[in-house]
């Protein structure tokens, strides 16, 4: 590994500390190096607050060293005013010697302008360092910008005989406690979690983070004809919830009834999530809703738990699409990851 790759690896490690707190902004870390030694570090910690470059520069005790330092940042520094001033201007102000970048920013508001502005100021710029790793780190942000929809994760648990629920549509406790705890961690890392009418009715989920620490996701439920009971946990107003239907639009405290057209329902739903700046969604079921996302090719990865339980009969689980990319044991469960071909 080259020195540039080593320091960039550290910047990417810092960027991961923003998981679950910076969306819809990208995850960004920054390392400042002088004479082969790290003199400053920072990462984007929370949406609306200081960016990684700002925090890294603030951490440098002797700022006179910045003009002879190299700045490693996994994403092209911003060149526009948002909730904070452009980071490019700050780097130019301190006359840093060099900037090393993993990925160009696909956001049209940046899109290479940050790099060009740095070069115009006489700052040396190198990019594509650990580019693949940087793309993986910010795949949600890149998908959101490039495809104009959220990054969509399909998740389900299935029995050893491939049922996702019993005949009465109940699907609780197919997977074990270790798998369920991991699901709570995942919820804390994504913007929203989605279920269909039957899952909401039969399992009465809360869709909150309880077995992990972190923020609760936005809860999304599909109830086309508004038949769900108002007393379900999803409608307790304790967490922001969106109910997609074809009948009406209403705004209440922590509850939005969002009307969309019945034709191309999933496409319309995904488009509305984009307009609401929701960058990532976990679709947790049920089987019918999962299949709709699969059939429409509205997914970016699938995470499938297979347990040792046997139902004998019930609601068939979806067929895992795409290609298997990873597999791990979760106690008695097996967890498989899939991505589109």
N, C-alpha and C positions, 0 to 999 in steps of 0.2 A: 504494500500500500504506500503510495506517495505521500509526502507531507501535506499536499493540498487535499488529498482524499481523507487523510487522518483528521485534519481540522474540520473538514466538511462533515465527516461522520459525527463529530461532536456537535456541530451546529444542528444536525438533524435529530440527534438525541435530545437536545434542548427543545427543539420544535415540538416533539412528542409530548412535552409537559403541558402543552396547551390543548390536548385532546379533551373535548367535552366542555371547553370554556370559551373558545375563540370563534366558533362558527357564527355567522357565515363567512368570516374571514378565514384565510388559509393559516395553516400551522407553520410558523416561521421561527427559526432559531438563528442566533448570530454569535460568532466568535471573532475576537480581535486579537491578532498575533503580531508581536514585535520581536524581531531577532529570534525567531523560532519558539518564543514563549507566549503563552496565552496571558494577555493583560486585561481582558474584559470579556464578559459573556452576558447574554440576555436572551429572552424569548418573549413572544407575544403571549401575554398571560390571560387576557380577558378582552372580549369584544368591546370596542369603544375606548379601550385604554391604550397606553403606549405600545408601539410596535417593537419588534425584537432589536432593531438597530439602535433605537433610542435607549432602551434598557441596557444594551451592551456598552454604549458610549458612556452612559451615566456611571457604569461600574468601573471605568478606568480611572485609577487614582491620579496618574500623571498624564493629563490630557495633551501635553506637549509631544508625547510619543505618537499620537495618532497620525501625524503627517508622515511618519516613517513606518506605518503599520499596514497590515493586510486584513481586510474585513471579509470573513467567510459568512455567507448567508444563503440558505437553501432556496430562496425565491427572489427573483429580481426585485430590488427595492422599489417601492411605490413612488410615482412621480406626480401624483395628483392629490388634491385636498379632499379628504373624506372626513371622518370623525377626528383625525389627527393630521398634522401637516405632512408634506412629502418627506420620506426618509432620504431620498436622493439629495435633497437640498441640505440636509444635516450632514451627510457624508462629504459633500462638496465644501460646506462651511468649515469643516475640520481638516480639509485638504488631505484626506487619507491617500495613501500611496497606491493601493490596489484593492479591487473588490473581486472576490471569487464567488460564483453563483452556480447552483445546481440547475435550476429551471427558469426559463423565461416565464413571465406572468401572462396567462392567456386572456386576462381581463383587457378588453379594448381600451379601458382608461389608462392602462400601463403599456402592455403589448410591445415591449422593446424600447419604449421611450425613456425608461429609467436607465437602461444600458447606454443609450445614445447620449443622454444628458451627462452621465459620468465621463464618457469618453471625451465629450466636448470640453469638459473641465480639466482635461489632462490626466484623468485617473485611469490607470490600466485596468482592464476588465477581462476576466477569464470566466467562461461559463461551460455548462455541460459536465461539471465535476460531480460524480455520483448522481447523474441525471435520472437513471432508472429508479434508484432508491428515493429520490426526491419526488418523482411522479407517483410512486406508491404512497408516500407520506401524505400527499395532497390530492389523492385521487377523487375525493369528494368534491373539493373545490374545482378541480379541472373538469369533472363531469358536469357539474352545475353550470359552469361558464360555457363549455363547448357544446353540450347537448341540451342546454336550457331546461333541465329537469333535475330533481334530486338524485343523488347516488342511492340506489335502491338495493337493500339487502333482504333476501328471502330467508326466513328461518322457520323450521318446523322440527317437531320430534315425531318419530315413528316407532312402532313396535317392531319386534323381530320379524313378524309376518306382514309388515308394511301397512299398518293401519295408523291413521293420524288422529282418529277419534273413535269412540264407541258409537253404536247405532243411534243413540240419543244425542249425538254430536258433542258429548263431553270429551275433553281432551286433556284434562288435568293429570299431572303426575305420571306421564309416560316416561319422562326422563328422570334421572336421579338428582339429588340435592346439589351435587357439584356442578352439573350441567345447568341447573336452574340459577345457581349463583352467578355463573358466567353470563347468563342471559341478562341478569340485572346489571352486570358491568357493562355489557354492550349497550343497554338502554341509556346508561349515563354518558356514553360516548357519542350518541347520535342525536339529531335534532328532534326526531319524531318516531313514534311507533304506531302501527296501523293494524286493525283487526276488522273482520267482517261482522255482519249482523248475528250470525249463529254463534260465533265465538263469544261475542259480547253477551248474548242472551244465556247461553248454556254454561259458560265458565265464569261469567261475571268478573272479569279481570279488572285490576286497578291500573295496570300498565305503568306503575311507578317504580322507582329504584328503592328497594327495601333491604336487599341482602348485599348491598355495596354502598359506597359513599359516592356522592356526585349529584348532579342536577337531574331533575325529572325531565323526561322528554315531553314534547307536545303529544297529546293523545289524539289519534285519528280513528274514527269509526265510520264504516259504511253502513248506512241505514236508509236505503233508497226511498222507502215509503213511510219513514218515521214511525215504525211500529214498536221500537224498543221501549221498555219500561223506564220511566223517568227516575226510578229509584236505583237503577244500576250504579255500580261504583264509578263507571265512566262519566256519569252525569252529576257527581257530587260537588262540582265547581271548585275543587281543591287544586286543580291543575288545568292549564289551558287545554281545551279540547275542541276539536273540529269534527262535526258530524256532517258527512257528505250525503246529500239526498237529491231527489228530483222534484220536490214539492215547493220548498220555500227557503228564503234567506232571512235569518234573524241573528241579532247580536245580543248576547247576555254576558254577565260576568263570567269570565273563564270558559264560556261556551259559545261557539259559533255554529249555527245551522247554515251550511254552505250549499246552496242550490247549484247543481250543474246539470247539463243536458244528459238525458239517458243514452242517446246514441254516442258511441265511442266514450263510454263512461270512464274507463280507466285512463284513457288518453286525456280526457278533460280534467280528471282529478290530478294527474301528474302535472299538467300545465298550471293548474291553480296553485299547487304546492310551490312551484317555481315562482309564481307571482308573489307568494307570501314569504319568499326568501328562506324557505325551508330547504336546507342543503342535503340532508340525508334522512332516510326513512328505513326502519326495519319493519317488514311485513311479517307479522307473527301468525297470521291465519285468519280463517280456517282454510281447509284444503281447496275449496272452490275459489276463494279470493286469490290464493297463491297461484292457482292454475291460470286465472285471468291475467295476472302479471306475467307469467311464463309465456302464455299464448301470444300476448301483445309485445313480447320482447322488452318489457319494461323492468329490467333487472340487471344488476352488475355483479352480484355474487350471491350464492346460496350457501347456507350453513345448516346442515342436517344432522340431527342427533338420532342415532339408532339405539334403542334399548334392548334389553333381554326379555321384556314383557311380551306376552302372547295374548291377543284379543280373540283370535279365531274368526271374528267377523267385525264389521264396523265400517267406518268411512275410509276409503282407500287414500293413502298418502300420495301427493304428487310424485311423478317420476323425476328424479333429480336431473336437471338439464345440464348441458354444457360438458365441460371436462373437469375431472377430479384434480384439484391442485394440492391438497394437503389432507392429512388424516391424523387424528390423535385420540388417545384413550382418555375418557373422563370417568374414572372408576369403572363401573360395569357398562357404561355407555361408550359408543364410538361416535366421534364428531368428524364429519367430512365437509370439506369446503369445495365448492364448484364455482367456475366462472364460465361465461359464454364462450363458445368455440371461436 
